[in-house]
Amino acid sequence: MTDAPALPETMNAVVLTGHGGIDKLVYTMVPVPKVGDDEVLIKVTACGVNNTDINTRTGWYSPEVKSALTAEIGAKGFTSGGQELRTWNRETLTFPRIQGADAVGVIVAVGKNVNQSRIGERIMVDPCIRDASLPKYSQGVIYFGSESDGGYAEYTKIVSENAWVVRTNLSDIELASFACSYSTGEEMLVRINLEAGETVLVTGASGGVGSANVQLAKRRGARVIAVAGRNKETAVRALGADEFIPRECEDLGKEIEHLVGWRGLDAVADVTGGAPVLHMLRSLRRAGRYVSAGAIAGPNPEIDLRDLIYKDLQMWGVGNPQRSTFESLVGYIERGEIKPVVAKTFPLPALPDAHAEFVSKSHVGKIVITI
């Protein structure tokens, strides 16, 4: 290991002490991590908040949880009903855990297999740590801030190949709004091969991944029909949405039909799940494509398999973006093809307040923690 001068032995961090409510987040002192041979140590300056933080803390990833992730549950968490609560890939989660997937900062030390020239680089973390020996869509084996400690701390570490230099004039706060949401969104559009001229329905369009999907789909030249809370229409249209459907509408299927007619949607990029999934599948044209990366409105929607079978639909789930997708994202940022959407910032000690703000769903875009 090659150290930068005067690295401290301890650091401030917010640790998750167990599954449950916001009170499980504790601001404390912990040891500065020691880097392995292929890792880099990062002095963190900003870190975005994501649904995965809330899902892990509350225990929502447990297969026995059937309900939507409401604001109340987001604040108080679930109670285990007999099975161990687990992480997003159903492996046991150990505590304490430092969360935070969207870390941005400066490399201050490197392991012995990493070139010392990396010290001083300003980087953005790709949170999906992969095993390239596995099949294409199963390479994501560890998620930064979940199965390993993340960015809600003064320092963090990650394998060198996941620390990306991004050449941009954007601030650290702005850069911290991209990694998790935009790589997930881009992977969704890669999976369904969204093309120019096609019409895509984007749900949760005011949130992190949803607002990313609006921009990323417009970048591809698609027509975007966005679904979000009624009071967020102006902000969502400003991101590029061509049409808007209020989440509170009585019949999503009828609203979609009004906009696309008999032909139907080419694709759906869904991050909410819940009961509307039935209408989304029914609104797709023959050979239409549905991709999901979230289910906070409910993980067990009713679907009609006849829609899937007799319309030859394609369905994808996305939890682990590919490295090539993250590389594309870096290029989009550097060329200014997408823009950051930061709703609010909080200092690290106020992470519990940031969680409370996040679960209220009153914001558009990302909440970012400054460190």
WONORJO-V508462 format. One record per pair of residues at least 24 apart in sequence whose C-alpha atoms are under 10 Angstrom apart, sorted by the first residue. I is the first residue (numbers start at 0). GAP is how many residues later the second one is. D is the distance in whole Angstrom. If there is no record, write none. Layout:
I:GAP:D
I:GAP:D
This chain:
0:33:9
0:34:7
0:35:7
0:36:7
0:37:9
0:38:9
0:39:9
0:40:10
0:108:7
0:109:6
0:110:4
0:111:5
0:112:8
0:113:9
0:115:10
1:33:9
1:35:10
1:38:10
1:39:10
1:106:9
1:107:6
1:108:5
1:109:6
1:110:7
1:111:10
1:112:9
1:113:9
1:114:7
1:117:9
2:31:10
2:32:10
2:37:10
2:38:9
2:105:7
2:106:5
2:107:7
2:108:9
2:113:9
2:116:9
3:37:10
3:103:9
3:104:5
3:105:5
3:106:9
3:112:10
3:115:8
3:116:9
4:103:9
4:104:9
6:25:8
6:36:10
6:101:8
6:102:9
6:148:10
7:24:7
7:147:10
8:24:9
8:25:10
9:144:9
9:145:9
10:142:7
10:143:6
10:144:7
10:145:10
11:140:9
11:141:6
11:142:6
11:143:8
11:336:9
11:337:9
11:359:9
12:85:7
12:86:10
12:137:10
12:138:9
12:139:6
12:140:4
12:141:6
12:142:8
12:143:10
12:335:8
12:336:8
12:358:9
13:82:10
13:83:9
13:84:6
13:85:8
13:86:10
13:137:9
13:138:6
13:139:6
13:140:10
13:334:7
13:335:7
13:336:9
13:337:7
13:338:9
14:80:8
14:81:6
14:82:5
14:83:5
14:84:7
14:134:9
14:135:10
14:137:8
14:138:9
15:37:10
15:40:9
15:41:7
15:78:10
15:79:7
15:80:5
15:81:5
15:82:6
15:83:7
16:40:9
16:77:9
16:78:6
16:79:5
16:80:7
16:81:9
17:38:9
17:39:7
17:40:9
17:41:9
17:67:10
17:75:9
17:76:8
17:77:6
17:78:7
17:79:8
18:35:10
18:36:10
18:37:7
18:38:5
18:39:5
18:40:6
18:41:9
18:57:10
18:58:7
18:59:8
18:60:8
18:61:9
18:66:8
18:67:9
18:74:9
18:76:9
19:34:10
19:36:9
19:37:6
19:38:5
19:39:7
19:40:10
19:53:9
19:54:9
19:55:8
19:56:6
19:57:4
19:58:6
19:59:7
19:60:9
20:33:9
20:36:7
20:37:6
20:38:10
20:51:9
20:52:8
20:53:7
20:54:5
20:55:4
20:56:5
20:57:8
20:58:10
20:331:10
20:334:10
20:335:10
21:32:9
21:35:8
21:36:9
21:52:8
21:53:6
21:54:6
21:55:8
21:329:9
21:330:6
21:331:9
21:332:10
21:333:7
21:334:8
22:52:9
22:53:8
22:54:10
22:329:7
23:33:8
23:34:9
23:52:10
23:53:10
23:72:10
23:328:9
24:32:9
24:71:10
24:72:10
24:73:9
24:74:10
24:324:10
24:325:10
24:326:8
24:327:6
24:330:10
25:70:10
25:72:10
25:323:9
25:325:9
25:326:8
26:125:10
26:126:9
26:321:8
26:322:6
26:323:9
26:324:8
26:325:9
27:125:10
27:321:9
28:124:9
28:125:10
29:123:9
29:124:10
30:124:9
31:121:9
31:122:8
31:123:6
31:124:8
31:125:9
32:116:9
32:122:7
32:123:6
32:124:7
33:75:9
33:76:10
33:77:9
33:122:9
33:123:8
34:74:8
34:75:7
34:76:6
34:77:9
34:121:9
34:122:6
34:123:8
34:124:9
35:74:8
35:75:6
35:76:8
35:77:9
35:78:10
35:121:9
35:122:9
35:123:8
35:124:10
36:73:8
36:74:4
36:75:5
36:76:5
36:77:7
36:122:9
36:123:10
37:72:8
37:73:5
37:74:7
37:75:5
37:76:6
37:77:10
37:120:8
37:121:6
37:122:6
37:123:9
38:70:9
38:71:6
38:72:5
38:73:9
38:74:8
38:75:7
38:118:7
38:119:5
38:120:4
38:121:5
38:122:8
38:123:9
38:124:9
39:66:10
39:67:6
39:68:8
39:69:6
39:70:4
39:71:6
39:72:10
39:73:10
39:74:8
39:75:10
39:76:10
39:78:8
39:79:9
39:116:8
39:117:6
39:118:6
39:119:6
39:120:5
39:121:9
39:122:9
39:123:8
40:64:10
40:65:8
40:66:6
40:67:6
40:68:5
40:69:6
40:70:8
40:78:9
40:114:7
40:115:6
40:116:4
40:117:7
40:118:9
40:119:9
40:122:10
41:61:9
41:62:8
41:63:6
41:64:5
41:65:4
41:66:6
41:67:7
41:68:9
41:77:9
41:78:9
41:79:9
41:80:9
41:81:8
41:82:10
41:83:9
41:109:9
41:111:10
41:112:8
41:113:5
41:114:5
41:115:6
41:116:8
41:121:9
42:60:9
42:61:8
42:62:5
42:63:5
42:64:6
42:65:6
42:66:9
42:77:10
42:79:10
42:80:10
42:108:9
42:110:9
42:111:6
42:112:5
42:113:7
42:114:9
42:328:9
43:59:6
43:60:6
43:61:4
43:62:7
43:63:9
43:64:10
43:78:10
43:79:10
43:80:10
43:106:10
43:107:7
43:108:8
43:109:7
43:110:5
43:111:5
43:112:7
43:113:10
43:128:10
43:326:9
43:327:6
44:58:8
44:59:6
44:60:5
44:61:8
44:77:10
44:106:9
44:107:10
44:108:9
44:109:7
44:110:9
44:127:7
44:128:8
44:131:9
44:303:10
44:324:9
44:325:6
44:326:5
45:54:10
45:56:8
45:57:6
45:58:5
45:59:7
45:78:10
45:105:8
45:106:8
45:107:9
45:108:9
45:125:10
45:126:6
45:127:6
45:128:9
45:129:8
45:130:6
45:131:9
45:299:9
45:300:10
45:301:9
45:302:9
45:322:7
45:323:6
45:324:4
45:325:5
46:52:10
46:53:6
46:54:7
46:55:5
46:56:4
46:57:6
46:58:9
46:77:10
46:78:10
46:103:9
46:104:6
46:105:7
46:106:9
46:125:9
46:126:7
46:127:10
46:128:9
46:129:5
46:130:8
46:131:10
46:132:10
46:298:10
46:301:9
46:320:9
46:321:6
46:322:5
46:323:7
46:324:8
47:52:7
47:53:7
47:54:5
47:55:7
47:56:9
47:103:9
47:104:9
47:125:8
47:126:9
47:127:9
47:128:5
47:129:6
47:130:8
47:131:9
47:132:8
47:133:9
47:160:10
47:294:9
47:297:9
47:318:7
47:319:6
47:320:4
47:321:6
47:322:9
48:50:9
48:51:7
48:52:8
48:53:7
48:54:10
48:102:10
48:103:9
48:127:9
48:128:8
48:131:9
48:132:10
48:159:9
48:296:10
48:302:9
48:305:8
48:306:8
48:309:8
48:317:7
48:318:6
48:319:6
48:320:7
49:49:10
49:50:8
49:51:8
49:52:8
49:127:9
49:130:7
49:131:8
49:157:9
49:158:7
49:159:9
49:305:9
49:308:8
49:316:8
49:317:8
49:318:9
50:129:10
50:130:9
50:156:9
50:157:9
50:158:9
50:243:9
50:245:9
50:304:10
50:307:8
50:308:9
51:35:9
51:36:8
51:47:9
51:48:9
51:49:8
51:91:10
51:93:9
51:94:8
51:128:9
51:242:10
52:45:10
52:46:6
52:47:7
52:48:8
52:92:8
52:93:8
52:302:9
53:45:10
53:301:7
53:302:10
53:304:9
53:305:8
54:31:10
54:32:8
54:33:8
54:241:9
55:29:9
55:30:8
55:31:6
55:32:7
55:37:9
55:43:9
55:89:10
55:90:8
56:28:10
56:29:10
56:30:9
56:40:10
56:42:9
56:89:10
57:27:9
58:25:9
58:26:6
58:27:7
58:28:7
58:29:9
59:25:8
59:26:8
59:27:8
59:28:9
59:236:9
59:239:10
60:24:7
60:25:6
60:26:6
60:27:5
60:28:8
60:29:7
60:238:10
61:24:5
61:25:7
61:26:8
61:27:9
61:28:7
61:29:10
62:24:10
62:25:10
62:27:8
62:236:9
64:233:9
64:234:8
64:235:10
65:232:7
65:233:6
65:234:6
65:235:10
66:207:9
66:228:10
66:229:8
66:230:8
66:231:5
66:232:7
66:233:8
67:204:9
67:205:9
67:206:7
67:227:7
67:228:5
67:229:4
67:230:4
67:231:7
67:232:9
68:203:10
68:226:8
68:227:5
68:228:6
68:229:7
68:230:9
68:290:9
69:226:8
69:227:8
69:228:10
69:289:8
69:290:9
69:291:10
70:285:8
70:286:10
70:287:9
70:288:5
70:289:6
70:290:8
71:284:10
71:287:8
71:288:9
72:286:9
73:281:8
73:282:8
73:284:9
73:285:6
73:286:9
74:277:9
74:280:8
74:281:6
74:282:10
74:283:10
74:284:7
74:285:9
86:56:10
86:59:7
86:60:8
87:55:9
87:58:8
87:59:9
87:231:9
88:52:9
88:53:9
88:54:9
88:57:10
88:58:9
88:230:9
90:56:8
91:55:9
92:53:8
92:54:7
92:55:9
93:52:9
93:53:8
93:54:9
95:53:9
96:48:8
96:49:7
96:50:8
96:51:8
96:52:6
96:53:8
96:55:10
97:46:9
97:47:6
97:48:8
97:49:10
97:50:8
97:51:5
97:52:5
97:53:7
97:54:6
97:55:7
97:58:9
98:44:10
98:45:8
98:46:4
98:47:6
98:48:9
98:49:8
98:50:6
98:51:5
98:52:6
98:53:6
98:54:9
99:27:9
99:43:10
99:44:7
99:45:5
99:46:8
99:48:10
99:49:8
99:50:5
99:51:5
99:52:5
99:53:9
99:80:10
99:269:9
100:24:8
100:25:8
100:26:6
100:27:9
100:42:8
100:43:5
100:44:5
100:45:8
100:47:10
100:48:9
100:49:6
100:50:6
100:51:9
100:75:9
100:78:8
100:79:7
100:80:10
101:24:8
101:25:7
101:42:9
101:43:9
101:48:8
101:49:7
101:50:9
101:73:9
101:74:6
101:75:7
101:76:7
101:77:6
101:78:6
101:79:9
101:266:9
101:267:10
102:24:8
102:41:9
102:42:9
102:47:7
102:48:5
102:49:8
102:50:9
102:52:10
102:53:9
102:60:10
102:69:9
102:70:10
102:72:9
102:73:6
102:74:9
102:75:10
102:76:8
102:77:10
102:265:10
102:266:9
103:47:8
103:59:9
103:60:10
103:61:10
103:67:10
103:68:6
103:69:8
103:70:10
103:71:7
103:72:6
103:73:9
103:75:9
103:266:10
103:267:10
104:46:9
104:49:10
104:50:9
104:51:9
104:58:10
104:67:7
104:68:10
104:70:10
104:71:9
104:266:9
105:49:9
105:57:10
105:59:10
106:48:9
106:49:10
106:50:9
106:53:10
106:56:9
107:47:9
108:48:9
109:47:9
109:48:10
109:49:10
109:50:8
110:48:9
110:49:9
112:47:9
113:45:9
113:46:7
113:47:10
114:45:10
117:42:9
117:45:10
117:47:10
120:42:9
120:43:9
120:44:7
120:45:9
121:41:9
121:42:8
121:43:6
121:44:7
121:45:9
121:50:9
122:39:9
122:40:6
122:41:5
122:42:4
122:43:6
122:44:9
122:49:9
122:52:9
123:38:8
123:39:6
123:40:5
123:41:6
123:42:7
123:48:9
123:51:7
123:52:7
123:54:9
123:55:7
123:206:9
124:25:10
124:26:9
124:32:10
124:33:8
124:34:10
124:35:9
124:36:9
124:37:6
124:38:5
124:39:6
124:40:9
124:51:9
124:53:10
124:54:7
124:55:9
124:201:10
125:32:9
125:33:10
125:35:9
125:36:5
125:37:6
125:38:7
125:52:10
125:53:6
125:54:8
125:57:9
125:195:10
125:197:8
125:200:7
125:201:9
125:204:10
126:24:10
126:31:9
126:35:7
126:36:9
126:52:7
126:53:7
126:56:10
126:193:9
126:194:9
126:199:10
127:34:8
127:51:10
127:52:9
127:55:10
127:191:9
127:192:6
127:193:7
127:194:8
127:195:8
127:198:9
128:29:8
128:30:8
128:32:9
128:33:7
128:191:9
128:192:10
128:193:10
128:194:9
129:29:10
129:31:10
129:32:9
129:190:9
129:191:10
129:192:9
129:193:8
131:191:10
135:186:8
136:181:9
136:182:9
136:183:7
136:184:8
136:185:8
137:181:10
137:182:8
137:183:10
137:184:9
138:181:8
138:182:9
138:183:8
138:184:10
139:179:8
139:180:6
139:181:8
139:182:8
139:183:10
140:179:9
141:178:10
142:176:10
142:177:9
150:218:9
150:220:9
151:196:7
151:197:9
151:199:8
151:217:8
151:218:9
151:219:8
152:195:8
152:196:10
152:216:10
152:217:10
152:218:7
153:194:9
153:216:10
153:217:6
154:216:9
160:162:10
161:161:9
161:164:10
163:162:9
163:163:9
163:166:8
164:165:8
165:163:10
165:164:6
165:165:8
165:167:8
165:168:7
166:163:9
166:164:9
166:166:8
166:167:6
166:168:9
167:162:10
167:165:7
167:166:5
167:167:8
167:168:8
168:164:10
168:165:9
168:167:10
169:163:9
169:164:9
169:166:10
169:169:9
169:170:9
170:169:10
171:196:10
171:198:9
172:167:9
172:169:8
172:171:10
172:172:8
172:193:10
172:194:9
172:195:7
172:196:8
172:197:7
172:198:10
173:165:9
173:166:6
173:167:7
173:168:7
173:192:9
173:194:8
174:158:9
174:164:10
174:165:7
174:166:10
174:167:10
174:193:10
175:164:9
175:166:9
175:190:9
175:191:9
175:192:7
175:193:9
175:194:9
176:31:8
176:35:10
176:162:10
176:163:6
176:164:7
176:165:7
176:166:10
176:188:8
176:189:6
176:190:8
176:191:7
176:192:10
177:30:9
177:31:9
177:34:8
177:151:9
177:152:9
177:155:9
177:160:10
177:161:9
177:162:7
177:163:9
177:164:10
177:188:9
178:147:8
178:150:8
178:151:9
179:28:9
179:29:8
179:140:10
179:141:9
179:146:10
180:26:9
180:27:5
180:28:4
180:29:8
180:30:9
180:31:7
180:32:9
180:184:10
180:185:9
181:26:8
181:27:6
181:28:9
181:29:9
181:30:5
181:31:7
181:33:9
181:34:8
181:139:10
181:143:10
181:144:9
181:147:7
181:148:10
181:156:10
181:158:10
182:26:9
182:29:9
182:30:10
182:137:9
182:138:6
182:139:8
182:140:9
182:141:10
182:142:6
182:143:6
182:144:9
182:145:9
182:146:6
182:147:9
183:24:10
183:25:7
183:26:10
183:28:9
183:29:9
183:109:7
183:134:7
183:135:7
183:136:7
183:137:6
183:138:9
183:141:9
183:142:9
184:24:6
184:25:7
184:26:9
184:27:6
184:28:5
184:29:9
184:30:9
184:31:7
184:32:9
184:84:8
184:85:10
184:86:9
184:107:10
184:108:8
184:133:9
184:136:9
184:140:10
184:144:10
185:26:8
185:27:7
185:29:10
185:30:7
185:31:8
185:135:8
185:136:10
185:139:7
185:140:8
185:142:9
185:143:8
186:26:10
186:104:10
186:106:10
186:130:10
186:131:7
186:132:9
186:133:8
186:134:5
186:135:7
186:136:10
186:137:9
186:138:6
186:139:9
186:141:10
186:142:10
187:25:8
187:80:10
187:81:7
187:82:9
187:83:10
187:102:9
187:103:6
187:104:7
187:105:7
187:128:8
187:129:8
187:130:6
187:131:9
187:132:10
187:133:8
187:137:10
188:24:8
188:27:8
188:28:7
188:31:9
188:78:9
188:79:9
188:80:8
188:102:8
189:131:10
189:132:10
189:135:8
190:98:9
190:99:9
190:100:8
190:123:10
190:124:9
190:125:7
190:126:9
190:127:8
190:130:10
191:74:10
191:75:7
191:76:9
191:77:9
191:96:9
191:97:6
191:98:7
191:99:7
191:122:8
191:123:8
191:124:8
192:27:10
192:74:9
192:96:9
193:26:7
193:27:9
193:28:7
193:72:8
193:73:8
193:74:10
193:75:10
193:95:9
194:24:10
194:25:6
194:26:7
194:27:6
194:28:10
194:71:10
195:24:6
195:25:4
195:26:5
195:27:8
196:24:6
196:25:5
196:26:6
196:27:10
196:69:10
197:24:5
197:25:6
197:26:9
197:67:8
197:68:6
197:69:8
198:24:5
198:25:6
198:26:7
198:43:10
198:61:8
198:65:9
198:66:6
198:67:5
198:68:7
198:69:9
199:24:5
199:25:6
199:26:8
199:64:10
199:65:6
199:66:6
199:67:5
199:68:5
199:69:7
199:70:10
199:84:10
199:88:10
199:89:9
199:90:9
200:24:5
200:25:6
200:26:8
200:40:10
200:42:9
200:43:10
200:44:10
200:55:9
200:64:7
200:65:8
200:66:6
200:67:5
200:68:6
200:69:8
200:79:8
200:82:10
200:83:10
200:89:9
201:24:5
201:25:6
201:26:9
201:39:9
201:42:10
201:43:10
201:65:9
201:66:6
201:67:5
201:68:6
201:69:8
201:70:10
202:24:5
202:25:7
202:42:9
202:44:8
202:65:8
202:66:7
202:67:5
202:68:6
202:69:6
202:70:9
202:73:10
202:77:10
202:89:10
202:91:10
203:24:5
203:25:8
203:43:8
203:65:9
203:66:7
203:67:6
203:68:6
203:69:9
203:90:9
203:92:10
203:93:10
203:160:10
204:24:9
204:27:9
204:28:9
204:30:10
204:31:7
204:32:10
204:34:9
204:36:9
204:39:9
204:42:10
204:64:10
204:65:9
204:66:9
204:67:10
204:159:8
204:160:9
205:26:7
205:27:9
205:29:8
205:30:6
205:31:10
205:33:9
205:135:10
205:155:9
205:156:9
205:157:7
205:158:5
205:159:6
205:160:9
206:29:10
206:64:9
206:65:10
206:134:10
206:136:10
206:151:10
206:154:8
206:155:10
206:156:8
206:157:6
206:158:5
206:159:7
206:160:10
207:63:10
207:133:8
207:134:9
207:135:10
207:155:10
207:156:8
207:157:5
207:158:5
207:159:9
208:60:10
208:61:9
208:62:7
208:84:9
208:85:9
208:156:8
208:157:9
209:26:10
209:59:8
209:60:8
209:61:7
209:62:9
209:83:10
209:84:10
209:154:10
209:155:8
210:24:10
210:25:7
210:28:7
210:29:9
210:30:9
210:129:10
210:130:8
210:153:8
210:154:6
210:155:9
211:27:9
211:126:8
211:127:9
211:128:9
211:129:9
211:153:8
211:154:10
212:26:10
212:28:10
212:56:8
212:57:9
212:58:10
213:24:10
213:25:7
213:26:7
213:27:6
213:28:9
213:55:10
214:24:6
214:25:6
214:26:8
214:122:9
214:123:6
214:124:8
214:125:10
215:24:10
215:113:10
215:116:9
215:121:9
215:122:7
216:24:9
216:52:10
217:24:9
217:120:10
218:113:9
218:118:7
218:119:8
221:44:10
222:43:10
223:43:10
223:44:10
224:31:8
224:34:9
224:35:10
224:40:10
224:43:9
225:43:10
226:25:9
226:43:10
227:136:10
228:132:9
228:133:9
230:131:9
231:130:9
231:131:9
231:132:7
234:128:10
234:129:7
234:130:9
235:128:8
235:129:9
238:99:10
238:100:9
238:102:9
246:29:10
250:25:9
250:28:8
251:24:7
251:25:10
251:26:10
251:27:6
251:28:8
251:31:9
252:24:10
252:25:9
252:26:5
252:27:7
252:28:9
252:29:8
252:30:6
253:25:9
253:29:9
255:24:9
255:27:7
255:28:10
256:26:7
256:27:10
259:24:10
263:24:9
264:24:9
264:25:10
265:24:9
266:24:8
266:46:10
266:47:9
266:48:10
267:24:8
267:47:10
268:24:8
268:25:10
268:47:10
269:24:7
269:25:8
269:47:10
270:24:6
270:25:8
270:26:9
270:47:10
271:24:5
271:25:5
271:26:7
271:27:9
272:24:5
272:25:6
272:26:6
272:27:8
272:28:7
273:24:4
273:25:6
273:26:7
273:27:5
273:28:8
274:24:9
274:25:8
274:26:5
274:27:6
274:28:9
275:25:8
275:26:9
275:27:9
276:24:6
276:25:7
276:26:7
276:27:10
277:24:6
277:25:5
277:26:7
277:27:10
277:29:9
278:24:9
278:25:10
280:24:10
280:26:7
280:27:8
280:30:10
280:32:8
280:33:10
280:34:9
281:24:9
281:25:6
281:26:9
281:29:9
282:24:9
283:24:10
283:27:8
283:29:8
284:26:7
284:27:9
284:28:8
285:24:8
285:25:5
285:26:6
285:27:7
285:28:10
286:24:6
286:25:5
286:26:5
286:27:7
287:24:8
287:25:5
287:26:6
287:27:9
288:24:6
288:25:5
288:26:6
288:27:8
289:24:6
289:25:5
289:26:6
289:27:9
290:24:6
290:25:5
290:26:6
290:27:7
291:24:6
291:25:5
291:26:6
291:27:9
292:24:6
292:25:5
292:26:6
292:27:10
293:24:9
293:25:9
339:25:8
339:26:8
340:24:5
340:25:6
340:26:9
341:24:5
341:25:6
341:26:7
342:24:6
342:25:8
343:24:6
343:25:9
344:24:6
344:25:7
345:24:6
345:25:9
346:24:6
